[in-house]
């Protein structure tokens, strides 16, 4: 009996320690894609992070230039307009302005980034996506740093009656020159839903592990609204 009670106490303490070492976030985002021609477009981002532990918000605003190579591969996209999802290879370059909002801890970052995305159709109508991103970061009151991120994602287009959606899962690794190591891991599952040609909402759950931050583990619920023009 004593052993059982001791085990329950240890389990309770372990659960409490895990709760203290994790944080919760809500992340709403609005993305706009302006198609310039069949291979180029502008990508505009307005995103917000609500850190529930500090009850503060952080804004993430970006302007990007997207370029996709031909040829395309066969993929049933329904009526939606994101032709980039059918390209084997695409490139992106852009700028992000990231700042604290309201009464949160002060933060200001100017971030320049470039990325390359490869898409591979696989058996079972799965699409394997590999994205490599390099970032140059100018953070207020800190020295210049760079960061490399690699994300591997798998997704599949599905239809259920008149509903078309794309569930996905991915993992992402970060290498940060401030720490000279791979310091961050992210895992996510989510789905995009085709409402119309111009409107694509998305929901996801993301878990982040990073020993250089406090708390080291963050669970994020995200919702994204993508508009195509």
N, C-alpha and C positions, 0 to 999 in steps of 0.2 A: 504493500500500500504506500509506504514511504517513497519507494522508488517511482511509483506512478505519479505521486504528487510532485516529486522532484523533477520528473520529466516534463510535466505540464508547466511547471514554473520556468524551466529552461526554455521550453518552446515559446512561452509567452514573452520572455525577455528577448529571445531571438527575433520574434515578430516585431516587438517594439523597436529594437535596434534597426531592423530593416526599414520600418516606417520613418524613423528619424533620419535615415540616410537617403531618402528619396523625396522628390518633389513632384508637384503636379502642375501642368500647364494647359492652357487652351490657346489654340493658334488659328484664328480666322485669316484667310487670305483672299485677295481678289487679283486675278490675272487677266490681262487683256492681250490678245494677239491680233496684230494688224497685218494682213497678208499684202505684201508688196508685189509679188509675182509668184510663180510656181515653185521657186526655190529660196526665196528670202521673205522675212517678215520681221516686224518689231514686236518685242515682248516687254510689257509693262507690268510691274509688280507693286502691290501695296499689301504688306503683311503685318500682322500684329501678334505679339506674344503676351499672354497674361500669366505672369508668374504668381500662382496662388499663395506661395509661401511668403512673398514680400508684398503681395497685393499691388503690384506695379505692372506697367505696360512698357513694351519696347516696340518701336516701329521699324519696319524694314521696307525701304522703297527702292525700286530698281528700274533701270532702262537698259534693254539688251537688244542686240542684233543677232538674228538667227539665220543660218544658212544651211540648206540641205542639199546633198548630192543625189543625182539620179544614178542608176535606175531605181525603180520601186519594186517592192515584192507584194505578192498577193495577200491581201488582208481585208476581211469584211468589216468595214467601219460603219455600216449603216449610212445614215445621212450626214454624219458630223463632218466638220470641215478640216480637222487636223490632219492634213496630208503628210505632215512630218512623221506621223506614226507609221507610215508605210515606206520610209526611206531607210536604207541600210546604214547610212552615215550622215550625221549632221554636226554642225559646229555652232557655238554660241560665244559671244563676247559682250561684256556689259559692265555696268557700274551699280553699286548698291550704297545707299545712305542709310545707316543704322543708328538709331538714337533712342534714348530713354524718353518716355512720355509721362506727363503728370508729375507725381511726387516720388517716382522711383529713383533708385540710385543713379547718379549721373553716368551716362555712357554715350560716346560718339565714335563712330567708325566710318571711314571711307574705304570701300572695298572694290577692287577691280578684279574681274574674273574672266577666265576663258575655260571652255569645256568642249569635249568631244564625246559624242554619244553614238554607239554602235548598236544595231538591232539585228537579231538573227531569228528567223522563223524556224521552229523545231516541230517534230512530229506531235500530233495531238492539238495542232493550232495554237500551241504556246509560242510566245515571243520572249526571247531572252535579250535583255537590255544591259549594256555595260556603259557606264558614264564615268569619265575621268575629268576632274575639275581642278584647276590651279587657281589660287587666290592670293592677291597681294593686299595686305591689310595695314591700314594706317589708323591705329586706335589712339584716341586722345590720351596723353600722359603716359604712353607706352612706346617702346621702340618698334620700328618697322618689322613686320614678320610676314612669312608666307605659309600657306597651308595647301596640302594636297588631299583630295577626297576621291575615293573610288566607290562607286555604288553598283551593285549587281542586282538586277530586278527580273522577275518572271511574272508574266501576265497573260490573260486570255480573254478574248471577247466572247460574251455570252448573250443569249437572247431568251427571254422568258415571257411568252405572250407578246405584247407590244412593247415590253421593256427591254432596252439594250444597255448592258453595263459591262465593265471590265474590272474584275477583281485582280489584285496584285499583291506581291510580297517582295520585300527587298532587305538587303543588309548593306551597310555603308561603313567604311573605315576612314579615319582622319589621321594625317601625319602633320604635326604642327612644329615649325622650327623654333617656337618659343621654348618647347620642352625637348626638342630633338628626339622625338619618338612618336609611335602610333599611340595616341592618347585617348581617342574617342571611338566608340562603336555605337551604331544605331541599327535598330531593327523595326520594320513597320509592316503592317498589313492594312489594306484599304480597298476602295472600289470607286471607280468613276461611273457616272450615270448620264446617259445621253437623253436630255430633255428635249433639245431641238438642235438644229444645225449650228446655232450660235451660242448655245448655253450648255455647259457641262459641269454640274456640281460633283464634288468629290468629298468623301469622308475617310479618315484613317486614324489608326492608333499607332503611336511611335514610342519606343522605349530607348532611352539614351544612357549609356554607361561611360563615365569620364572621371577618372581619379583625380584630375586636376581642378575639378569644380566642386562647389559645395551647394547643394548635396551632389554626391557622385552619380546618382541615378535619378533620371527625370522621366516621368510618364506624360505623354502629350496626346491630347485629343485634338485633331485638326479637321477643319472644314474649309474647302477651297471652292471658289466659284470662278470658272474660266469662261471668258467671253471671246468670241471669234468674229472678226470683222473683215 
